[in-house]
Amino acid sequence: MDVYATQIDRGSDRFQRNRAEMLVRLAEIDAQLARALKKAGFRVARQGKHIVMTDGVRIITIPRHSRVNALTMGAVFRDAGLSEDEFRTLL
């Protein structure tokens, strides 16, 4: 059996569709976090591989390159000076 036959064909249509769907979901999560922080008075300072937001006092960085897990999300709202309940109401 050919070793390469078991690897994912990255050029396949199925792989490209799954990757596109994943990127759309990641963008939605980033947008939700950014929208919640905008409601809390933050503004986008710059965007690239990360979204950097500031309220003039604090600087918050949201990663865009991978899924934001619960620990990272908790760190974001703590760094923003929000309690968990305040953050949930903003979402």
Backbone bond lengths (Angstrom), bond angles and torsions (degrees), N, CA, C in turn:
res aa  C-N    CA-C-N  psi(-1)  N-CA   C-N-CA  omega(-1)  CA-C   N-CA-C  phi
1 M - - - 1.455 - - 1.524 109.04 -
2 D 1.280 115.08 138.80 1.453 121.51 -178.72 1.534 109.71 -75.77
3 V 1.315 117.43 127.75 1.465 122.18 -179.43 1.518 110.85 -61.01
4 Y 1.310 116.71 -37.02 1.465 120.62 -176.17 1.521 112.92 -74.73
5 A 1.331 117.72 -15.30 1.462 120.54 -179.60 1.520 111.30 -69.27
6 T 1.335 118.45 -24.14 1.463 121.54 -178.32 1.522 112.66 -87.65
7 Q 1.315 117.82 -11.29 1.463 120.54 -179.78 1.517 110.45 -78.67
8 I 1.307 116.24 156.59 1.461 122.49 179.94 1.520 109.12 -71.75
9 D 1.318 115.14 133.18 1.463 120.03 174.85 1.525 107.69 -83.51
10 R 1.316 116.06 100.53 1.464 120.61 -174.65 1.517 113.45 -68.19
11 G 1.289 117.63 -13.38 1.461 120.97 177.62 1.513 112.88 -90.99
12 S 1.333 117.35 -5.35 1.466 119.97 -176.47 1.528 110.35 -68.99
13 D 1.332 113.73 153.91 1.471 119.68 178.60 1.520 111.44 -63.02
14 R 1.344 116.73 -39.43 1.467 120.83 -178.79 1.524 110.94 -62.41
15 F 1.325 116.87 -44.77 1.462 120.42 179.43 1.520 110.41 -62.88
16 Q 1.320 117.58 -43.89 1.463 121.43 -178.94 1.529 111.36 -64.56
17 R 1.340 117.97 -39.60 1.474 120.89 177.78 1.517 110.87 -64.93
18 N 1.343 117.30 -45.09 1.462 120.52 179.69 1.520 111.12 -62.34
19 R 1.324 116.68 -41.07 1.463 120.84 178.96 1.531 110.46 -64.41
20 A 1.315 117.24 -42.67 1.463 121.12 179.42 1.527 110.85 -63.49
21 E 1.342 116.93 -42.74 1.463 120.40 178.30 1.519 111.14 -62.73
22 M 1.332 117.02 -40.40 1.459 121.02 179.46 1.529 110.40 -64.29
23 L 1.333 116.72 -42.42 1.467 120.13 -179.86 1.518 111.38 -64.97
24 V 1.329 117.20 -36.09 1.467 120.84 177.57 1.524 109.64 -65.00
25 R 1.359 117.31 -43.73 1.470 120.30 178.77 1.515 111.59 -63.09
26 L 1.336 116.92 -40.82 1.465 119.98 178.01 1.518 110.80 -63.51
27 A 1.323 116.97 -40.31 1.463 120.72 178.81 1.524 110.87 -63.86
28 E 1.347 116.74 -36.00 1.464 119.92 178.81 1.526 110.94 -65.97
29 I 1.347 117.43 -41.13 1.469 120.99 178.78 1.522 109.95 -64.19
30 D 1.338 116.83 -44.83 1.467 120.87 177.80 1.524 110.53 -59.23
31 A 1.327 115.96 -42.79 1.462 120.48 -178.85 1.525 110.91 -65.16
32 Q 1.340 117.47 -39.32 1.467 120.65 179.03 1.522 110.88 -63.68
33 L 1.328 116.93 -44.87 1.469 119.83 178.46 1.521 111.06 -63.29
34 A 1.320 116.32 -45.52 1.467 120.25 -179.36 1.527 110.56 -63.00
35 R 1.343 116.88 -40.84 1.464 120.90 -180.00 1.532 110.62 -64.18
36 A 1.342 116.39 -41.73 1.469 120.21 179.30 1.528 110.71 -63.77
37 L 1.327 116.72 -41.82 1.461 119.57 -179.75 1.530 111.38 -70.73
38 K 1.341 117.12 -31.08 1.475 119.30 175.56 1.526 110.27 -64.09
39 K 1.343 116.61 -38.22 1.465 120.50 177.16 1.528 110.71 -63.46
40 A 1.338 116.23 -28.75 1.471 121.06 -179.44 1.528 111.66 -85.46
41 G 1.340 117.66 1.80 1.458 120.52 176.10 1.515 115.10 102.43
42 F 1.324 118.23 7.98 1.457 121.15 177.91 1.520 109.82 -88.87
43 R 1.312 116.46 157.37 1.462 121.84 175.15 1.527 107.99 -132.70
44 V 1.327 115.72 155.74 1.459 120.71 -179.24 1.526 108.33 -76.48
45 A 1.323 116.30 121.54 1.456 121.52 178.06 1.527 110.54 -87.30
46 R 1.346 115.71 -42.45 1.471 120.49 176.19 1.516 108.59 -162.96
47 Q 1.341 114.01 161.91 1.460 120.70 179.44 1.519 109.17 -135.53
48 G 1.286 115.54 146.87 1.450 123.73 176.65 1.510 105.73 -168.60
49 K 1.325 116.93 -123.43 1.458 119.81 173.47 1.520 110.62 -71.59
50 H 1.319 117.01 -17.52 1.455 123.43 176.51 1.530 108.33 -131.33
51 I 1.315 115.86 154.16 1.463 120.76 171.78 1.521 105.90 -98.36
52 V 1.310 117.19 123.77 1.467 121.66 179.02 1.517 107.12 -108.87
53 M 1.329 115.53 123.17 1.464 121.71 -178.40 1.518 109.07 -122.95
54 T 1.328 115.46 150.89 1.461 120.54 179.35 1.525 109.96 -143.68
55 D 1.321 114.63 153.86 1.465 120.65 173.32 1.526 109.84 -114.85
56 G 1.324 116.40 11.50 1.456 121.77 -177.94 1.511 112.43 98.46
57 V 1.320 117.03 -22.11 1.457 122.35 179.04 1.528 110.54 -115.77
58 R 1.324 115.70 -49.61 1.464 121.53 -177.98 1.529 110.33 -104.19
59 I 1.328 115.66 151.34 1.454 121.85 174.17 1.524 107.43 -120.73
60 I 1.334 116.48 124.71 1.457 123.35 -177.65 1.522 108.26 -114.91
61 T 1.329 116.75 136.16 1.457 122.00 177.76 1.524 109.37 -117.59
62 I 1.349 116.52 126.27 1.459 122.77 178.56 1.525 107.80 -114.01
63 P 1.342 118.08 120.96 1.465 119.64 179.17 1.522 111.13 -70.25
64 R 1.332 116.36 143.15 1.459 121.39 177.46 1.519 111.94 -113.39
65 H 1.312 117.84 -8.80 1.448 121.08 -171.28 1.515 113.99 -87.23
66 S 1.304 118.39 -11.76 1.459 121.02 178.96 1.521 109.05 -148.77
67 R 1.313 114.89 172.30 1.456 119.71 179.10 1.521 110.28 -65.99
68 V 1.303 116.67 136.40 1.459 120.96 179.48 1.524 107.60 -83.45
69 N 1.329 117.39 112.35 1.460 119.85 -179.03 1.530 110.25 -84.03
70 A 1.319 115.77 175.66 1.465 121.48 -174.38 1.528 112.26 -62.69
71 L 1.329 116.90 -38.19 1.466 119.55 179.94 1.531 111.44 -65.61
72 T 1.327 115.87 -42.26 1.464 119.70 178.70 1.518 110.51 -65.99
73 M 1.332 116.54 -42.47 1.462 119.92 179.41 1.522 110.56 -62.89
74 G 1.336 116.93 -39.74 1.457 120.65 176.80 1.514 111.73 -62.90
75 A 1.321 116.52 -40.27 1.463 120.45 178.46 1.525 110.88 -65.25
76 V 1.335 116.82 -37.34 1.470 120.55 179.72 1.523 110.61 -62.73
77 F 1.349 117.74 -49.32 1.467 117.20 -177.04 1.521 112.36 -73.53
78 R 1.327 118.34 -28.31 1.475 119.36 174.25 1.525 110.40 -68.21
79 D 1.336 116.70 -41.84 1.461 120.42 177.95 1.529 111.36 -63.69
80 A 1.334 115.96 -29.55 1.464 120.33 178.90 1.529 111.94 -78.66
81 G 1.343 116.74 -6.57 1.456 120.22 179.44 1.508 112.92 81.25
82 L 1.336 117.87 22.83 1.457 122.05 -178.80 1.523 110.36 -106.99
83 S 1.319 116.36 148.62 1.458 119.94 172.53 1.530 107.94 -82.19
84 E 1.313 116.33 167.88 1.470 120.13 179.75 1.525 111.17 -61.83
85 D 1.321 116.82 -40.95 1.467 120.58 -179.91 1.529 111.56 -65.90
86 E 1.322 117.09 -42.31 1.471 120.53 177.76 1.521 110.63 -61.53
87 F 1.330 115.89 -41.49 1.459 120.34 -178.90 1.534 110.93 -65.61
88 R 1.338 116.76 -41.78 1.469 120.41 179.37 1.519 111.22 -63.66
89 T 1.315 118.11 -37.30 1.470 119.59 179.42 1.528 110.80 -68.91
90 L 1.340 117.17 -30.36 1.455 120.39 178.85 1.533 112.30 -73.96
91 L 1.342 116.37 -28.59 1.462 119.95 177.85 1.508 109.28 -70.72
